[in-house]
Every structure is written in structure tokens, then in C-alpha cells.
Amino acid sequence: MKRYRVLGWTMLSVEVIVILFFGLAMIFYPEPYSWNTQFLSALGLTRHDGGASNWTSCLLFGSALVAAGVGTAVYFIQRGLEFGKAFPRWLTVCAGIVSGIALAAIGLIPYDLSPDMHNWATYVSGAIGVGAVMTLFQSDSAFGRRAESIIWCISGTFVMGIWLWLNYLRHIKMLPSRPTAPLMQKMIVGFFICYMAYQAVALLVRAYRKK
């Protein structure tokens, strides 16, 4: 149970760091950050649109994403190792590694320096969904119960359904790109943060109950 407790506290610390650094990045942004009209990636620009230096916000944003990437990779690698069969174990571990690297890359590659690589890292980070889906096939353990995995996957499917619907409405010009697109991004990010925070708390609760 000790390794579960260590992992749980590590994940919880990462969640706090990510939220705190995002908040600080918004505070140090050269102008008031617009939650409704700007993407989160704006916080990671090396320079503000007006030309002002944005390195403080950029470093905070990048650090938050690197921490999120490391935390995500460590969690899904450890959870993947719980599988008895090779294929789901390999798939979950790979999903954790790929998504973790991608999340870190989003923070390390500012959009204004390399928009294509930044966007590709964003797309690849979706590999985390593979790891979440694989938990449906895992037996009950300190990491979670199958019923919880089912609820989270249903919730994730619902959120993605809303995202796709909003994206379609935006595509056919029934909704404006701003604020629709930035809010769509934050909806996905918010769900991911809630998902990982729950996993950390649930892991800690179970680990301490079985001391």
C-alpha cells in the first residue's frame, strides 16, 4: 500500500501545482486574460500579441504542462502494470507514456515558436483516452473499481459528445468561433483535471484504508 500512497500524494501535488501555475500564468499575463475569448495556449506564448514579453507566464504555463505530463505518465504506467495480461498492460503503459510526453511538449513548445508542433502535441495528448478506456477491463484494485471506470467513461463520452456538437455548430456558422472554441477547450481540460484529481483522492482513500 505504501507505493499507492506515494503515488496518490504525488498525483495530488501535481494537480495543485498545475492549477496554481495556471492561475499564476493568468495573473502575470501582460493584459487581463480573457477566459471567454483566449485559448489556454495564449498563456504559453513567448510574446503577447502586442509585442510585450510574456516569458513569466510562458514559463509558468510550460511548467504546469510538464508537471501534468509527468504525473499522467507515472499514473498510467503504474496502473497499466496492474494488468495480468500483456496486451492491455502494454497498451495502457504506452498510452500513459505517449500522452505524458505530448502534454509536456505542449508546454515546452510555445505556439508562437512552432504552431504546427504545438498543435500536433495537443492532438497526440488525446492518447490519454486510450488509457482511460483500458481501465474498463481492469479488475477492482486500489486504483479503482470497474463501476467507477464505467461511470467516468460514460461521462467522458458525454463531454466529448457535447464538444463534437458544439464543434459542428461552429463549423456550420451557427455559433461564433469566439467564445465557443476557447470554452470547448477549457471544457475538455477541466474534465481531465477532474478525472485525474478523483483518481488521486480515490487512490489515497483506498491506500490508507488498507494500511
MODELLER restraints for C-alpha pairs under 7 A, 6 or more apart:
rsr = mdl.restraints
at = mdl.atoms
rsr.add(forms.Gaussian(group=physical.xy_distance, feature=features.Distance(at['CA:1:A'], at['CA:207:A']), mean=5.42, stdev=0.5))
rsr.add(forms.Gaussian(group=physical.xy_distance, feature=features.Distance(at['CA:1:A'], at['CA:211:A']), mean=6.62, stdev=0.5))
rsr.add(forms.Gaussian(group=physical.xy_distance, feature=features.Distance(at['CA:4:A'], at['CA:203:A']), mean=6.70, stdev=0.5))
rsr.add(forms.Gaussian(group=physical.xy_distance, feature=features.Distance(at['CA:4:A'], at['CA:207:A']), mean=5.95, stdev=0.5))
rsr.add(forms.Gaussian(group=physical.xy_distance, feature=features.Distance(at['CA:5:A'], at['CA:204:A']), mean=5.55, stdev=0.5))
rsr.add(forms.Gaussian(group=physical.xy_distance, feature=features.Distance(at['CA:5:A'], at['CA:207:A']), mean=5.76, stdev=0.5))
rsr.add(forms.Gaussian(group=physical.xy_distance, feature=features.Distance(at['CA:8:A'], at['CA:200:A']), mean=4.78, stdev=0.5))
rsr.add(forms.Gaussian(group=physical.xy_distance, feature=features.Distance(at['CA:8:A'], at['CA:201:A']), mean=6.77, stdev=0.5))
rsr.add(forms.Gaussian(group=physical.xy_distance, feature=features.Distance(at['CA:8:A'], at['CA:203:A']), mean=5.69, stdev=0.5))
rsr.add(forms.Gaussian(group=physical.xy_distance, feature=features.Distance(at['CA:8:A'], at['CA:204:A']), mean=5.19, stdev=0.5))
rsr.add(forms.Gaussian(group=physical.xy_distance, feature=features.Distance(at['CA:11:A'], at['CA:71:A']), mean=5.86, stdev=0.5))
rsr.add(forms.Gaussian(group=physical.xy_distance, feature=features.Distance(at['CA:11:A'], at['CA:200:A']), mean=5.62, stdev=0.5))
rsr.add(forms.Gaussian(group=physical.xy_distance, feature=features.Distance(at['CA:12:A'], at['CA:197:A']), mean=6.51, stdev=0.5))
rsr.add(forms.Gaussian(group=physical.xy_distance, feature=features.Distance(at['CA:12:A'], at['CA:200:A']), mean=5.66, stdev=0.5))
rsr.add(forms.Gaussian(group=physical.xy_distance, feature=features.Distance(at['CA:14:A'], at['CA:67:A']), mean=6.12, stdev=0.5))
rsr.add(forms.Gaussian(group=physical.xy_distance, feature=features.Distance(at['CA:14:A'], at['CA:68:A']), mean=6.46, stdev=0.5))
rsr.add(forms.Gaussian(group=physical.xy_distance, feature=features.Distance(at['CA:14:A'], at['CA:71:A']), mean=6.37, stdev=0.5))
rsr.add(forms.Gaussian(group=physical.xy_distance, feature=features.Distance(at['CA:15:A'], at['CA:197:A']), mean=6.46, stdev=0.5))
rsr.add(forms.Gaussian(group=physical.xy_distance, feature=features.Distance(at['CA:17:A'], at['CA:64:A']), mean=6.62, stdev=0.5))
rsr.add(forms.Gaussian(group=physical.xy_distance, feature=features.Distance(at['CA:18:A'], at['CA:64:A']), mean=4.56, stdev=0.5))
rsr.add(forms.Gaussian(group=physical.xy_distance, feature=features.Distance(at['CA:18:A'], at['CA:67:A']), mean=6.89, stdev=0.5))
rsr.add(forms.Gaussian(group=physical.xy_distance, feature=features.Distance(at['CA:18:A'], at['CA:68:A']), mean=6.60, stdev=0.5))
rsr.add(forms.Gaussian(group=physical.xy_distance, feature=features.Distance(at['CA:21:A'], at['CA:60:A']), mean=5.45, stdev=0.5))
rsr.add(forms.Gaussian(group=physical.xy_distance, feature=features.Distance(at['CA:21:A'], at['CA:61:A']), mean=6.40, stdev=0.5))
rsr.add(forms.Gaussian(group=physical.xy_distance, feature=features.Distance(at['CA:21:A'], at['CA:64:A']), mean=5.72, stdev=0.5))
rsr.add(forms.Gaussian(group=physical.xy_distance, feature=features.Distance(at['CA:22:A'], at['CA:60:A']), mean=6.98, stdev=0.5))
rsr.add(forms.Gaussian(group=physical.xy_distance, feature=features.Distance(at['CA:22:A'], at['CA:61:A']), mean=5.93, stdev=0.5))
rsr.add(forms.Gaussian(group=physical.xy_distance, feature=features.Distance(at['CA:22:A'], at['CA:64:A']), mean=6.72, stdev=0.5))
rsr.add(forms.Gaussian(group=physical.xy_distance, feature=features.Distance(at['CA:25:A'], at['CA:43:A']), mean=6.22, stdev=0.5))
rsr.add(forms.Gaussian(group=physical.xy_distance, feature=features.Distance(at['CA:25:A'], at['CA:57:A']), mean=4.25, stdev=0.5))
rsr.add(forms.Gaussian(group=physical.xy_distance, feature=features.Distance(at['CA:25:A'], at['CA:60:A']), mean=5.54, stdev=0.5))
rsr.add(forms.Gaussian(group=physical.xy_distance, feature=features.Distance(at['CA:25:A'], at['CA:61:A']), mean=5.95, stdev=0.5))
rsr.add(forms.Gaussian(group=physical.xy_distance, feature=features.Distance(at['CA:26:A'], at['CA:33:A']), mean=5.76, stdev=0.5))
rsr.add(forms.Gaussian(group=physical.xy_distance, feature=features.Distance(at['CA:26:A'], at['CA:43:A']), mean=6.73, stdev=0.5))
rsr.add(forms.Gaussian(group=physical.xy_distance, feature=features.Distance(at['CA:26:A'], at['CA:57:A']), mean=6.99, stdev=0.5))
rsr.add(forms.Gaussian(group=physical.xy_distance, feature=features.Distance(at['CA:28:A'], at['CA:56:A']), mean=6.64, stdev=0.5))
rsr.add(forms.Gaussian(group=physical.xy_distance, feature=features.Distance(at['CA:28:A'], at['CA:57:A']), mean=5.53, stdev=0.5))
rsr.add(forms.Gaussian(group=physical.xy_distance, feature=features.Distance(at['CA:29:A'], at['CA:43:A']), mean=6.66, stdev=0.5))
rsr.add(forms.Gaussian(group=physical.xy_distance, feature=features.Distance(at['CA:29:A'], at['CA:54:A']), mean=6.57, stdev=0.5))
rsr.add(forms.Gaussian(group=physical.xy_distance, feature=features.Distance(at['CA:29:A'], at['CA:57:A']), mean=5.63, stdev=0.5))
rsr.add(forms.Gaussian(group=physical.xy_distance, feature=features.Distance(at['CA:30:A'], at['CA:48:A']), mean=6.83, stdev=0.5))
rsr.add(forms.Gaussian(group=physical.xy_distance, feature=features.Distance(at['CA:30:A'], at['CA:52:A']), mean=6.97, stdev=0.5))
rsr.add(forms.Gaussian(group=physical.xy_distance, feature=features.Distance(at['CA:30:A'], at['CA:54:A']), mean=6.56, stdev=0.5))
rsr.add(forms.Gaussian(group=physical.xy_distance, feature=features.Distance(at['CA:36:A'], at['CA:179:A']), mean=5.05, stdev=0.5))
rsr.add(forms.Gaussian(group=physical.xy_distance, feature=features.Distance(at['CA:36:A'], at['CA:182:A']), mean=6.34, stdev=0.5))
rsr.add(forms.Gaussian(group=physical.xy_distance, feature=features.Distance(at['CA:36:A'], at['CA:183:A']), mean=6.32, stdev=0.5))
rsr.add(forms.Gaussian(group=physical.xy_distance, feature=features.Distance(at['CA:37:A'], at['CA:178:A']), mean=5.46, stdev=0.5))
rsr.add(forms.Gaussian(group=physical.xy_distance, feature=features.Distance(at['CA:37:A'], at['CA:179:A']), mean=4.90, stdev=0.5))
rsr.add(forms.Gaussian(group=physical.xy_distance, feature=features.Distance(at['CA:37:A'], at['CA:182:A']), mean=6.04, stdev=0.5))
rsr.add(forms.Gaussian(group=physical.xy_distance, feature=features.Distance(at['CA:38:A'], at['CA:182:A']), mean=5.84, stdev=0.5))
rsr.add(forms.Gaussian(group=physical.xy_distance, feature=features.Distance(at['CA:39:A'], at['CA:182:A']), mean=4.92, stdev=0.5))
rsr.add(forms.Gaussian(group=physical.xy_distance, feature=features.Distance(at['CA:41:A'], at['CA:111:A']), mean=6.78, stdev=0.5))
rsr.add(forms.Gaussian(group=physical.xy_distance, feature=features.Distance(at['CA:43:A'], at['CA:57:A']), mean=5.77, stdev=0.5))
rsr.add(forms.Gaussian(group=physical.xy_distance, feature=features.Distance(at['CA:43:A'], at['CA:58:A']), mean=5.81, stdev=0.5))
rsr.add(forms.Gaussian(group=physical.xy_distance, feature=features.Distance(at['CA:43:A'], at['CA:61:A']), mean=6.18, stdev=0.5))
rsr.add(forms.Gaussian(group=physical.xy_distance, feature=features.Distance(at['CA:44:A'], at['CA:57:A']), mean=6.39, stdev=0.5))
rsr.add(forms.Gaussian(group=physical.xy_distance, feature=features.Distance(at['CA:44:A'], at['CA:58:A']), mean=3.97, stdev=0.5))
rsr.add(forms.Gaussian(group=physical.xy_distance, feature=features.Distance(at['CA:44:A'], at['CA:61:A']), mean=5.46, stdev=0.5))
rsr.add(forms.Gaussian(group=physical.xy_distance, feature=features.Distance(at['CA:44:A'], at['CA:62:A']), mean=6.47, stdev=0.5))
rsr.add(forms.Gaussian(group=physical.xy_distance, feature=features.Distance(at['CA:44:A'], at['CA:107:A']), mean=6.85, stdev=0.5))
rsr.add(forms.Gaussian(group=physical.xy_distance, feature=features.Distance(at['CA:44:A'], at['CA:110:A']), mean=5.54, stdev=0.5))
rsr.add(forms.Gaussian(group=physical.xy_distance, feature=features.Distance(at['CA:45:A'], at['CA:54:A']), mean=6.45, stdev=0.5))
rsr.add(forms.Gaussian(group=physical.xy_distance, feature=features.Distance(at['CA:45:A'], at['CA:58:A']), mean=5.74, stdev=0.5))
rsr.add(forms.Gaussian(group=physical.xy_distance, feature=features.Distance(at['CA:45:A'], at['CA:110:A']), mean=5.39, stdev=0.5))
rsr.add(forms.Gaussian(group=physical.xy_distance, feature=features.Distance(at['CA:45:A'], at['CA:111:A']), mean=6.10, stdev=0.5))
rsr.add(forms.Gaussian(group=physical.xy_distance, feature=features.Distance(at['CA:45:A'], at['CA:112:A']), mean=5.80, stdev=0.5))
rsr.add(forms.Gaussian(group=physical.xy_distance, feature=features.Distance(at['CA:46:A'], at['CA:53:A']), mean=6.34, stdev=0.5))
rsr.add(forms.Gaussian(group=physical.xy_distance, feature=features.Distance(at['CA:46:A'], at['CA:54:A']), mean=5.00, stdev=0.5))
rsr.add(forms.Gaussian(group=physical.xy_distance, feature=features.Distance(at['CA:46:A'], at['CA:55:A']), mean=5.30, stdev=0.5))
rsr.add(forms.Gaussian(group=physical.xy_distance, feature=features.Distance(at['CA:46:A'], at['CA:58:A']), mean=5.89, stdev=0.5))
rsr.add(forms.Gaussian(group=physical.xy_distance, feature=features.Distance(at['CA:46:A'], at['CA:110:A']), mean=6.76, stdev=0.5))
rsr.add(forms.Gaussian(group=physical.xy_distance, feature=features.Distance(at['CA:46:A'], at['CA:112:A']), mean=6.99, stdev=0.5))
rsr.add(forms.Gaussian(group=physical.xy_distance, feature=features.Distance(at['CA:47:A'], at['CA:53:A']), mean=4.59, stdev=0.5))
rsr.add(forms.Gaussian(group=physical.xy_distance, feature=features.Distance(at['CA:47:A'], at['CA:54:A']), mean=4.74, stdev=0.5))
rsr.add(forms.Gaussian(group=physical.xy_distance, feature=features.Distance(at['CA:48:A'], at['CA:54:A']), mean=5.89, stdev=0.5))
rsr.add(forms.Gaussian(group=physical.xy_distance, feature=features.Distance(at['CA:61:A'], at['CA:107:A']), mean=6.32, stdev=0.5))
rsr.add(forms.Gaussian(group=physical.xy_distance, feature=features.Distance(at['CA:62:A'], at['CA:107:A']), mean=3.72, stdev=0.5))
rsr.add(forms.Gaussian(group=physical.xy_distance, feature=features.Distance(at['CA:62:A'], at['CA:108:A']), mean=5.53, stdev=0.5))
rsr.add(forms.Gaussian(group=physical.xy_distance, feature=features.Distance(at['CA:63:A'], at['CA:107:A']), mean=6.82, stdev=0.5))
rsr.add(forms.Gaussian(group=physical.xy_distance, feature=features.Distance(at['CA:65:A'], at['CA:103:A']), mean=5.73, stdev=0.5))
rsr.add(forms.Gaussian(group=physical.xy_distance, feature=features.Distance(at['CA:65:A'], at['CA:104:A']), mean=5.15, stdev=0.5))
rsr.add(forms.Gaussian(group=physical.xy_distance, feature=features.Distance(at['CA:65:A'], at['CA:106:A']), mean=6.82, stdev=0.5))
rsr.add(forms.Gaussian(group=physical.xy_distance, feature=features.Distance(at['CA:65:A'], at['CA:107:A']), mean=5.02, stdev=0.5))
rsr.add(forms.Gaussian(group=physical.xy_distance, feature=features.Distance(at['CA:66:A'], at['CA:103:A']), mean=6.59, stdev=0.5))
rsr.add(forms.Gaussian(group=physical.xy_distance, feature=features.Distance(at['CA:66:A'], at['CA:104:A']), mean=4.03, stdev=0.5))
rsr.add(forms.Gaussian(group=physical.xy_distance, feature=features.Distance(at['CA:66:A'], at['CA:107:A']), mean=6.30, stdev=0.5))
rsr.add(forms.Gaussian(group=physical.xy_distance, feature=features.Distance(at['CA:68:A'], at['CA:103:A']), mean=6.78, stdev=0.5))
rsr.add(forms.Gaussian(group=physical.xy_distance, feature=features.Distance(at['CA:69:A'], at['CA:100:A']), mean=3.82, stdev=0.5))
rsr.add(forms.Gaussian(group=physical.xy_distance, feature=features.Distance(at['CA:69:A'], at['CA:101:A']), mean=5.97, stdev=0.5))
rsr.add(forms.Gaussian(group=physical.xy_distance, feature=features.Distance(at['CA:69:A'], at['CA:103:A']), mean=4.81, stdev=0.5))
rsr.add(forms.Gaussian(group=physical.xy_distance, feature=features.Distance(at['CA:69:A'], at['CA:104:A']), mean=4.94, stdev=0.5))
rsr.add(forms.Gaussian(group=physical.xy_distance, feature=features.Distance(at['CA:70:A'], at['CA:100:A']), mean=5.76, stdev=0.5))
rsr.add(forms.Gaussian(group=physical.xy_distance, feature=features.Distance(at['CA:72:A'], at['CA:96:A']), mean=6.27, stdev=0.5))
rsr.add(forms.Gaussian(group=physical.xy_distance, feature=features.Distance(at['CA:72:A'], at['CA:100:A']), mean=5.48, stdev=0.5))
rsr.add(forms.Gaussian(group=physical.xy_distance, feature=features.Distance(at['CA:73:A'], at['CA:96:A']), mean=4.38, stdev=0.5))
rsr.add(forms.Gaussian(group=physical.xy_distance, feature=features.Distance(at['CA:73:A'], at['CA:97:A']), mean=4.94, stdev=0.5))
rsr.add(forms.Gaussian(group=physical.xy_distance, feature=features.Distance(at['CA:73:A'], at['CA:99:A']), mean=6.99, stdev=0.5))
rsr.add(forms.Gaussian(group=physical.xy_distance, feature=features.Distance(at['CA:73:A'], at['CA:100:A']), mean=4.68, stdev=0.5))
rsr.add(forms.Gaussian(group=physical.xy_distance, feature=features.Distance(at['CA:76:A'], at['CA:92:A']), mean=6.36, stdev=0.5))
rsr.add(forms.Gaussian(group=physical.xy_distance, feature=features.Distance(at['CA:76:A'], at['CA:93:A']), mean=5.91, stdev=0.5))
rsr.add(forms.Gaussian(group=physical.xy_distance, feature=features.Distance(at['CA:76:A'], at['CA:96:A']), mean=4.83, stdev=0.5))
rsr.add(forms.Gaussian(group=physical.xy_distance, feature=features.Distance(at['CA:76:A'], at['CA:131:A']), mean=6.75, stdev=0.5))
rsr.add(forms.Gaussian(group=physical.xy_distance, feature=features.Distance(at['CA:77:A'], at['CA:92:A']), mean=6.87, stdev=0.5))
rsr.add(forms.Gaussian(group=physical.xy_distance, feature=features.Distance(at['CA:77:A'], at['CA:93:A']), mean=4.44, stdev=0.5))
rsr.add(forms.Gaussian(group=physical.xy_distance, feature=features.Distance(at['CA:77:A'], at['CA:96:A']), mean=5.87, stdev=0.5))
rsr.add(forms.Gaussian(group=physical.xy_distance, feature=features.Distance(at['CA:79:A'], at['CA:143:A']), mean=6.83, stdev=0.5))
rsr.add(forms.Gaussian(group=physical.xy_distance, feature=features.Distance(at['CA:80:A'], at['CA:89:A']), mean=4.72, stdev=0.5))
rsr.add(forms.Gaussian(group=physical.xy_distance, feature=features.Distance(at['CA:80:A'], at['CA:92:A']), mean=4.95, stdev=0.5))
rsr.add(forms.Gaussian(group=physical.xy_distance, feature=features.Distance(at['CA:80:A'], at['CA:93:A']), mean=5.18, stdev=0.5))
rsr.add(forms.Gaussian(group=physical.xy_distance, feature=features.Distance(at['CA:81:A'], at['CA:89:A']), mean=5.75, stdev=0.5))
rsr.add(forms.Gaussian(group=physical.xy_distance, feature=features.Distance(at['CA:83:A'], at['CA:89:A']), mean=5.21, stdev=0.5))
rsr.add(forms.Gaussian(group=physical.xy_distance, feature=features.Distance(at['CA:83:A'], at['CA:138:A']), mean=6.61, stdev=0.5))
rsr.add(forms.Gaussian(group=physical.xy_distance, feature=features.Distance(at['CA:88:A'], at['CA:134:A']), mean=6.73, stdev=0.5))
rsr.add(forms.Gaussian(group=physical.xy_distance, feature=features.Distance(at['CA:92:A'], at['CA:131:A']), mean=4.78, stdev=0.5))
rsr.add(forms.Gaussian(group=physical.xy_distance, feature=features.Distance(at['CA:92:A'], at['CA:134:A']), mean=6.43, stdev=0.5))
rsr.add(forms.Gaussian(group=physical.xy_distance, feature=features.Distance(at['CA:95:A'], at['CA:127:A']), mean=5.46, stdev=0.5))
rsr.add(forms.Gaussian(group=physical.xy_distance, feature=features.Distance(at['CA:95:A'], at['CA:128:A']), mean=5.80, stdev=0.5))
rsr.add(forms.Gaussian(group=physical.xy_distance, feature=features.Distance(at['CA:95:A'], at['CA:130:A']), mean=6.10, stdev=0.5))
rsr.add(forms.Gaussian(group=physical.xy_distance, feature=features.Distance(at['CA:95:A'], at['CA:131:A']), mean=5.44, stdev=0.5))
rsr.add(forms.Gaussian(group=physical.xy_distance, feature=features.Distance(at['CA:96:A'], at['CA:128:A']), mean=6.31, stdev=0.5))
rsr.add(forms.Gaussian(group=physical.xy_distance, feature=features.Distance(at['CA:96:A'], at['CA:131:A']), mean=6.49, stdev=0.5))
rsr.add(forms.Gaussian(group=physical.xy_distance, feature=features.Distance(at['CA:98:A'], at['CA:127:A']), mean=6.73, stdev=0.5))
rsr.add(forms.Gaussian(group=physical.xy_distance, feature=features.Distance(at['CA:99:A'], at['CA:124:A']), mean=6.53, stdev=0.5))
rsr.add(forms.Gaussian(group=physical.xy_distance, feature=features.Distance(at['CA:99:A'], at['CA:125:A']), mean=4.33, stdev=0.5))
rsr.add(forms.Gaussian(group=physical.xy_distance, feature=features.Distance(at['CA:99:A'], at['CA:126:A']), mean=6.66, stdev=0.5))
rsr.add(forms.Gaussian(group=physical.xy_distance, feature=features.Distance(at['CA:99:A'], at['CA:127:A']), mean=5.29, stdev=0.5))
rsr.add(forms.Gaussian(group=physical.xy_distance, feature=features.Distance(at['CA:99:A'], at['CA:128:A']), mean=5.38, stdev=0.5))
rsr.add(forms.Gaussian(group=physical.xy_distance, feature=features.Distance(at['CA:102:A'], at['CA:121:A']), mean=4.82, stdev=0.5))
rsr.add(forms.Gaussian(group=physical.xy_distance, feature=features.Distance(at['CA:102:A'], at['CA:122:A']), mean=6.72, stdev=0.5))
rsr.add(forms.Gaussian(group=physical.xy_distance, feature=features.Distance(at['CA:102:A'], at['CA:124:A']), mean=6.01, stdev=0.5))
rsr.add(forms.Gaussian(group=physical.xy_distance, feature=features.Distance(at['CA:102:A'], at['CA:125:A']), mean=4.97, stdev=0.5))
rsr.add(forms.Gaussian(group=physical.xy_distance, feature=features.Distance(at['CA:103:A'], at['CA:121:A']), mean=6.87, stdev=0.5))
rsr.add(forms.Gaussian(group=physical.xy_distance, feature=features.Distance(at['CA:103:A'], at['CA:125:A']), mean=5.79, stdev=0.5))
rsr.add(forms.Gaussian(group=physical.xy_distance, feature=features.Distance(at['CA:105:A'], at['CA:121:A']), mean=6.05, stdev=0.5))
rsr.add(forms.Gaussian(group=physical.xy_distance, feature=features.Distance(at['CA:106:A'], at['CA:118:A']), mean=5.44, stdev=0.5))
rsr.add(forms.Gaussian(group=physical.xy_distance, feature=features.Distance(at['CA:106:A'], at['CA:121:A']), mean=5.63, stdev=0.5))
rsr.add(forms.Gaussian(group=physical.xy_distance, feature=features.Distance(at['CA:106:A'], at['CA:122:A']), mean=6.24, stdev=0.5))
rsr.add(forms.Gaussian(group=physical.xy_distance, feature=features.Distance(at['CA:109:A'], at['CA:118:A']), mean=5.71, stdev=0.5))
rsr.add(forms.Gaussian(group=physical.xy_distance, feature=features.Distance(at['CA:110:A'], at['CA:118:A']), mean=6.64, stdev=0.5))
rsr.add(forms.Gaussian(group=physical.xy_distance, feature=features.Distance(at['CA:111:A'], at['CA:118:A']), mean=5.57, stdev=0.5))
rsr.add(forms.Gaussian(group=physical.xy_distance, feature=features.Distance(at['CA:133:A'], at['CA:153:A']), mean=6.63, stdev=0.5))
rsr.add(forms.Gaussian(group=physical.xy_distance, feature=features.Distance(at['CA:135:A'], at['CA:149:A']), mean=6.14, stdev=0.5))
rsr.add(forms.Gaussian(group=physical.xy_distance, feature=features.Distance(at['CA:136:A'], at['CA:146:A']), mean=5.85, stdev=0.5))
rsr.add(forms.Gaussian(group=physical.xy_distance, feature=features.Distance(at['CA:136:A'], at['CA:149:A']), mean=5.58, stdev=0.5))
rsr.add(forms.Gaussian(group=physical.xy_distance, feature=features.Distance(at['CA:136:A'], at['CA:150:A']), mean=6.26, stdev=0.5))
rsr.add(forms.Gaussian(group=physical.xy_distance, feature=features.Distance(at['CA:138:A'], at['CA:146:A']), mean=6.69, stdev=0.5))
rsr.add(forms.Gaussian(group=physical.xy_distance, feature=features.Distance(at['CA:139:A'], at['CA:146:A']), mean=6.48, stdev=0.5))
rsr.add(forms.Gaussian(group=physical.xy_distance, feature=features.Distance(at['CA:140:A'], at['CA:146:A']), mean=5.88, stdev=0.5))
rsr.add(forms.Gaussian(group=physical.xy_distance, feature=features.Distance(at['CA:142:A'], at['CA:203:A']), mean=5.97, stdev=0.5))
rsr.add(forms.Gaussian(group=physical.xy_distance, feature=features.Distance(at['CA:142:A'], at['CA:206:A']), mean=5.72, stdev=0.5))
rsr.add(forms.Gaussian(group=physical.xy_distance, feature=features.Distance(at['CA:142:A'], at['CA:207:A']), mean=6.47, stdev=0.5))
rsr.add(forms.Gaussian(group=physical.xy_distance, feature=features.Distance(at['CA:143:A'], at['CA:203:A']), mean=5.51, stdev=0.5))
rsr.add(forms.Gaussian(group=physical.xy_distance, feature=features.Distance(at['CA:163:A'], at['CA:184:A']), mean=6.12, stdev=0.5))
rsr.add(forms.Gaussian(group=physical.xy_distance, feature=features.Distance(at['CA:169:A'], at['CA:175:A']), mean=5.63, stdev=0.5))
rsr.add(forms.Gaussian(group=physical.xy_distance, feature=features.Distance(at['CA:170:A'], at['CA:176:A']), mean=6.02, stdev=0.5))
rsr.add(forms.Gaussian(group=physical.xy_distance, feature=features.Distance(at['CA:170:A'], at['CA:177:A']), mean=6.13, stdev=0.5))
